């Protein structure tokens, strides 16, 4: 399976008021000027802006799924090992080990990922060695 994580990390806030069509036109010009292909304008009621954003993210994720799957397949990331674990999951686990080793991630998150895939026993010695190193 594929797991996505979204983080609510605002990078800035601009409140724009005025006639809807004029505001959209102005924002479109700014986006075109910046040349940002990932910029979007999301319209929704003020009190439900977060719901509008979540709906947008869902629709973008759903519509990009076929292309994303094709890219992942071409990179071999959907190939399964003998235990039925996708190659991408193994790559992610290795990334998490590095992050824990450098102190940038709580070991509990790595443990959760290992448990999610039923791989804790396979990685148990390596996982526990993290704590042995930190005691020295």
ROKOLTOR-473360 format. One record per atom (N, C-alpha, C, CB): residue in one letter; x, y, z. Coordinates in steps of 0.05 Angstrom, whole numbers, padded with zeros to 5 digits, always signed. Glycine has a CB too. Layout:
BEGIN
AXYZ
...
//
This chain:
BEGIN
X+00016-00024+00000
X+00000+00000+00000
X+00017+00025+00000
X-00018+00000+00023
X+00005+00046-00007
X+00018+00072-00007
X+00007+00088+00016
X+00014+00087-00034
X+00025+00101+00030
X+00017+00118+00052
X+00026+00147+00046
X+00029+00109+00079
X+00007+00165+00048
X+00013+00193+00044
X+00011+00208+00070
X-00006+00206+00022
X+00028+00227+00073
X+00026+00244+00097
X+00025+00273+00088
X+00050+00239+00116
X+00006+00287+00099
X+00004+00316+00093
X+00009+00331+00118
X-00023+00323+00081
X+00025+00352+00116
X+00030+00369+00139
X+00018+00396+00135
X+00061+00370+00145
X+00007+00407+00155
X-00004+00434+00154
X+00018+00453+00162
X-00030+00437+00171
X+00034+00462+00143
X+00056+00480+00148
X+00053+00505+00131
X+00083+00466+00142
X+00038+00524+00142
X+00034+00549+00126
X+00060+00563+00121
X+00015+00567+00141
X+00063+00572+00097
X+00087+00587+00089
X+00082+00617+00086
X+00098+00576+00063
X+00057+00624+00087
X+00050+00652+00085
X+00020+00655+00082
X+00065+00666+00062
X+00011+00678+00088
X-00018+00683+00086
X-00022+00711+00074
X-00032+00680+00114
X-00038+00711+00053
X-00046+00737+00041
X-00076+00737+00040
X-00033+00740+00013
X-00088+00757+00053
X-00116+00760+00052
X-00123+00780+00030
X-00128+00768+00080
X-00139+00772+00012
X-00146+00789-00011
X-00176+00793-00011
X-00136+00777-00038
X-00184+00818-00014
X-00213+00823-00015
X-00219+00839-00040
X-00223+00838+00011
X-00244+00838-00047
X-00253+00853-00071
X-00272+00835-00087
X-00229+00862-00087
X-00278+00845-00110
X-00294+00831-00129
X-00281+00804-00137
X-00299+00848-00155
X-00295+00782-00135
X-00284+00756-00140
X-00269+00754-00166
X-00306+00735-00139
X-00281+00762-00188
X-00268+00760-00214
X-00242+00777-00215
X-00287+00768-00236
X-00243+00801-00203
X-00219+00818-00203
X-00197+00805-00186
X-00226+00846-00192
X-00204+00794-00164
X-00184+00781-00146
X-00172+00757-00161
X-00197+00772-00120
X-00188+00740-00173
X-00178+00717-00188
X-00160+00726-00210
X-00202+00700-00198
X-00168+00746-00225
X-00151+00756-00247
X-00124+00766-00236
X-00166+00779-00261
X-00124+00781-00215
X-00099+00791-00203
X-00081+00768-00194
X-00106+00809-00179
X-00093+00748-00180
X-00078+00725-00171
X-00067+00709-00194
X-00095+00708-00153
X-00082+00705-00215
X-00073+00691-00239
X-00049+00705-00251
X-00095+00688-00259
X-00050+00731-00253
X-00027+00746-00264
X-00002+00742-00247
X-00034+00777-00266
X-00006+00743-00220
X+00017+00739-00202
X+00029+00711-00205
X+00009+00744-00173
X+00012+00691-00207
X+00021+00664-00211
X+00036+00661-00237
X-00003+00644-00209
X+00025+00672-00258
X+00038+00671-00285
X+00065+00685-00284
X+00020+00684-00306
X+00066+00707-00270
X+00091+00722-00268
X+00113+00706-00254
X+00086+00748-00253
X+00105+00691-00232
X+00124+00675-00217
X+00131+00649-00232
X+00112+00668-00190
X+00113+00641-00250
X+00118+00616-00265
X+00118+00591-00248
X+00145+00618-00279
X+00101+00591-00228
X+00098+00569-00209
X+00077+00550-00219
X+00092+00579-00181
X+00084+00526-00230
X+00064+00508-00241
X+00048+00494-00220
X+00078+00487-00258
X+00056+00495-00195
X+00042+00482-00173
X+00024+00501-00158
X+00061+00469-00155
X+00023+00526-00165
X+00006+00545-00151
X-00023+00542-00159
X+00016+00574-00156
X-00041+00546-00140
X-00069+00543-00146
X-00085+00564-00131
X-00079+00515-00138
X-00108+00570-00141
X-00127+00587-00127
X-00150+00569-00118
X-00137+00611-00146
X-00155+00571-00092
X-00177+00554-00080
X-00198+00572-00069
X-00166+00535-00058
X-00222+00568-00079
X-00244+00585-00070
X-00262+00570-00051
X-00261+00596-00094
X-00269+00582-00029
X-00287+00569-00009
X-00295+00589+00012
X-00273+00545+00003
X-00315+00582+00028
X-00324+00599+00050
X-00301+00604+00070
X-00349+00588+00063
X-00299+00627+00081
X-00278+00634+00100
X-00278+00614+00123
X-00282+00662+00111
X-00301+00608+00134
X-00302+00591+00158
X-00295+00562+00152
X-00329+00593+00171
X-00294+00554+00127
X-00288+00527+00119
X-00264+00525+00100
X-00312+00514+00105
X-00245+00545+00103
X-00222+00545+00085
X-00206+00519+00086
X-00205+00569+00091
X-00204+00508+00111
X-00188+00484+00113
X-00201+00460+00100
X-00183+00478+00143
X-00228+00459+00100
X-00242+00438+00086
X-00238+00441+00055
X-00273+00439+00093
X-00239+00466+00046
X-00234+00471+00017
X-00206+00462+00010
X-00238+00501+00011
X-00187+00467+00027
X-00159+00459+00021
X-00157+00428+00021
X-00140+00471+00042
X-00169+00415+00041
X-00168+00386+00041
X-00182+00373+00017
X-00182+00375+00067
X-00204+00385+00008
X-00217+00375-00016
X-00199+00378-00040
X-00244+00390-00020
X-00186+00400-00042
X-00167+00405-00064
X-00145+00384-00064
X-00155+00434-00063
X-00133+00380-00040
X-00111+00361-00038
X-00121+00333-00046
X-00100+00360-00009
X-00144+00325-00037
X-00155+00299-00044
X-00159+00297-00074
X-00182+00295-00030
X-00170+00317-00086
X-00175+00316-00115
X-00149+00315-00131
X-00192+00340-00124
X-00129+00330-00122
X-00103+00330-00136
X-00090+00303-00133
X-00085+00352-00125
X-00091+00292-00109
X-00079+00265-00105
X-00093+00244-00122
X-00081+00258-00075
X-00119+00245-00122
X-00135+00225-00137
X-00129+00227-00167
X-00165+00228-00131
X-00129+00252-00177
X-00125+00255-00206
X-00096+00249-00215
X-00132+00284-00214
X-00077+00251-00196
X-00049+00246-00204
X-00042+00217-00199
X-00030+00264-00187
X-00059+00201-00188
X-00053+00173-00181
X-00044+00157-00206
X-00078+00160-00170
X-00058+00157-00228
X-00048+00140-00251
X-00020+00147-00259
X-00067+00143-00274
X-00013+00173-00261
X+00013+00181-00269
X+00034+00173-00248
X+00014+00211-00274
X+00027+00178-00222
X+00045+00170-00201
X+00051+00140-00200
X+00034+00179-00174
X+00030+00124-00204
X+00034+00095-00205
X+00052+00087-00228
X+00007+00081-00207
X+00048+00099-00251
X+00065+00092-00274
X+00094+00099-00268
X+00055+00107-00299
X+00099+00123-00256
X+00126+00131-00250
X+00139+00112-00229
X+00127+00159-00239
X+00123+00104-00209
X+00133+00086-00189
X+00139+00059-00200
X+00113+00084-00165
X+00122+00050-00218
X+00126+00024-00231
X+00151+00024-00248
X+00101+00017-00248
X+00155+00046-00263
X+00179+00049-00280
X+00205+00049-00263
X+00177+00074-00296
X+00203+00059-00239
X+00227+00060-00221
X+00230+00035-00205
X+00225+00084-00202
X+00211+00016-00207
X+00213-00009-00193
X+00204-00007-00164
X+00241-00019-00193
X+00192+00015-00157
X+00184+00020-00129
X+00159+00004-00120
X+00179+00049-00125
X+00145-00007-00140
X+00122-00024-00133
X+00128-00053-00133
X+00099-00018-00152
X+00153-00060-00141
X+00161-00088-00140
X+00160-00098-00112
X+00190-00092-00152
X+00151-00123-00109
X+00149-00135-00082
X+00171-00155-00078
X+00121-00149-00079
X+00181-00156-00053
X+00201-00176-00046
X+00186-00202-00038
X+00219-00166-00022
X+00201-00222-00030
X+00190-00248-00024
X+00169-00246-00001
X+00212-00267-00016
X+00171-00226+00016
X+00152-00223+00038
X+00128-00206+00031
X+00166-00211+00063
X+00127-00197+00006
X+00105-00180-00003
X+00107-00151+00004
X+00079-00191+00008
X+00132-00142+00010
X+00137-00114+00018
X+00147-00099-00007
X+00158-00113+00041
X+00134-00077-00014
X+00143-00061-00037
X+00171-00050-00033
X+00124-00038-00042
X+00186-00048-00054
X+00213-00037-00053
X+00213-00009-00041
X+00226-00036-00081
X+00193+00007-00047
X+00191+00034-00036
X+00189+00034-00006
X+00167+00048-00048
X+00176+00014+00006
X+00175+00012+00035
X+00202+00007+00047
X+00155-00010+00044
X+00218-00010+00034
X+00246-00015+00043
X+00263+00011+00041
X+00259-00037+00026
X+00259+00025+00019
X+00274+00051+00016
X+00266+00070+00039
X+00268+00064-00011
X+00241+00072+00044
X+00231+00089+00066
X+00242+00081+00093
X+00200+00089+00067
X+00243+00055+00098
X+00254+00046+00124
X+00283+00053+00126
X+00250+00015+00126
X+00298+00051+00105
X+00326+00059+00106
X+00329+00089+00111
X+00340+00052+00079
X+00312+00105+00099
X+00312+00134+00104
X+00307+00139+00134
X+00292+00148+00086
X+00287+00125+00145
X+00280+00129+00173
X+00303+00121+00191
X+00255+00113+00180
X+00317+00099+00185
X+00340+00092+00201
X+00361+00114+00201
X+00352+00065+00191
X+00366+00126+00178
X+00386+00147+00176
X+00377+00171+00193
X+00390+00156+00147
X+00351+00178+00191
X+00340+00201+00206
X+00342+00196+00236
X+00311+00206+00198
X+00336+00172+00245
X+00338+00165+00274
X+00367+00167+00282
X+00326+00137+00280
X+00385+00156+00266
X+00413+00156+00272
X+00425+00183+00274
X+00428+00141+00251
X+00415+00202+00259
X+00425+00230+00260
X+00410+00246+00281
X+00423+00243+00233
X+00391+00234+00295
X+00376+00248+00316
X+00353+00266+00305
X+00395+00265+00331
X+00346+00262+00280
X+00325+00279+00268
X+00297+00266+00269
X+00332+00285+00240
X+00295+00242+00281
X+00269+00229+00282
X+00268+00212+00307
X+00266+00211+00257
X+00245+00212+00319
X+00240+00195+00343
X+00239+00166+00334
X+00213+00203+00357
X+00254+00149+00349
X+00254+00120+00341
X+00226+00107+00341
X+00271+00105+00361
X+00208+00118+00355
X+00180+00108+00355
X+00168+00109+00328
X+00163+00123+00375
X+00175+00129+00312
X+00163+00131+00285
X+00175+00109+00267
X+00169+00159+00272
X+00200+00103+00270
X+00213+00081+00256
X+00200+00055+00264
X+00243+00080+00260
X+00196+00051+00290
X+00183+00026+00300
X+00155+00023+00288
X+00182+00027+00331
X+00140+00045+00287
X+00113+00044+00276
X+00114+00035+00247
X+00099+00071+00278
X+00133+00046+00232
X+00135+00038+00203
X+00143+00009+00200
X+00157+00056+00189
X+00161+00000+00217
X+00168-00029+00216
X+00144-00046+00223
X+00192-00035+00235
X+00129-00038+00243
X+00105-00053+00251
X+00084-00053+00229
X+00094-00042+00277
X+00081-00030+00216
X+00062-00027+00194
X+00066-00048+00173
X+00063+00001+00182
X+00091-00054+00167
X+00098-00073+00146
X+00103-00101+00157
X+00122-00064+00130
X+00101-00105+00183
X+00106-00131+00195
X+00135-00138+00193
X+00089-00152+00182
X+00153-00119+00195
X+00182-00123+00191
X+00199-00119+00216
X+00192-00105+00169
X+00186-00115+00239
X+00202-00109+00262
X+00222-00131+00269
X+00184-00103+00286
X+00213-00156+00268
X+00231-00178+00274
X+00255-00179+00256
X+00216-00205+00273
X+00251-00173+00231
X+00273-00173+00211
X+00294-00152+00218
X+00262-00169+00183
X+00284-00129+00227
X+00302-00106+00233
X+00308-00103+00263
X+00290-00081+00222
X+00298-00122+00279
X+00299-00118+00308
X+00327-00113+00319
X+00288-00142+00322
X+00347-00128+00311
X+00374-00124+00321
X+00385-00097+00313
X+00393-00146+00310
X+00380-00090+00289
X+00390-00063+00279
X+00375-00041+00294
X+00385-00060+00249
X+00349-00044+00299
X+00334-00024+00313
X+00344-00021+00342
X+00304-00031+00313
X+00348-00043+00355
X+00356-00042+00383
X+00385-00032+00386
X+00354-00070+00396
X+00401-00036+00365
X+00429-00025+00366
X+00430+00005+00367
X+00445-00036+00342
X+00408+00018+00358
X+00407+00047+00360
X+00409+00056+00389
X+00380+00057+00347
X+00396+00041+00407
X+00395+00048+00435
X+00421+00041+00449
X+00372+00034+00449
X+00434+00020+00439
X+00460+00012+00450
X+00481+00034+00444
X+00469-00015+00439
X+00480+00045+00420
X+00498+00066+00412
X+00494+00091+00428
X+00496+00072+00382
X+00469+00097+00434
X+00463+00122+00449
X+00471+00121+00478
X+00433+00129+00446
X+00475+00097+00489
X+00483+00094+00517
X+00513+00098+00521
X+00475+00066+00527
X+00528+00095+00499
X+00557+00097+00501
X+00566+00125+00505
X+00570+00086+00477
//
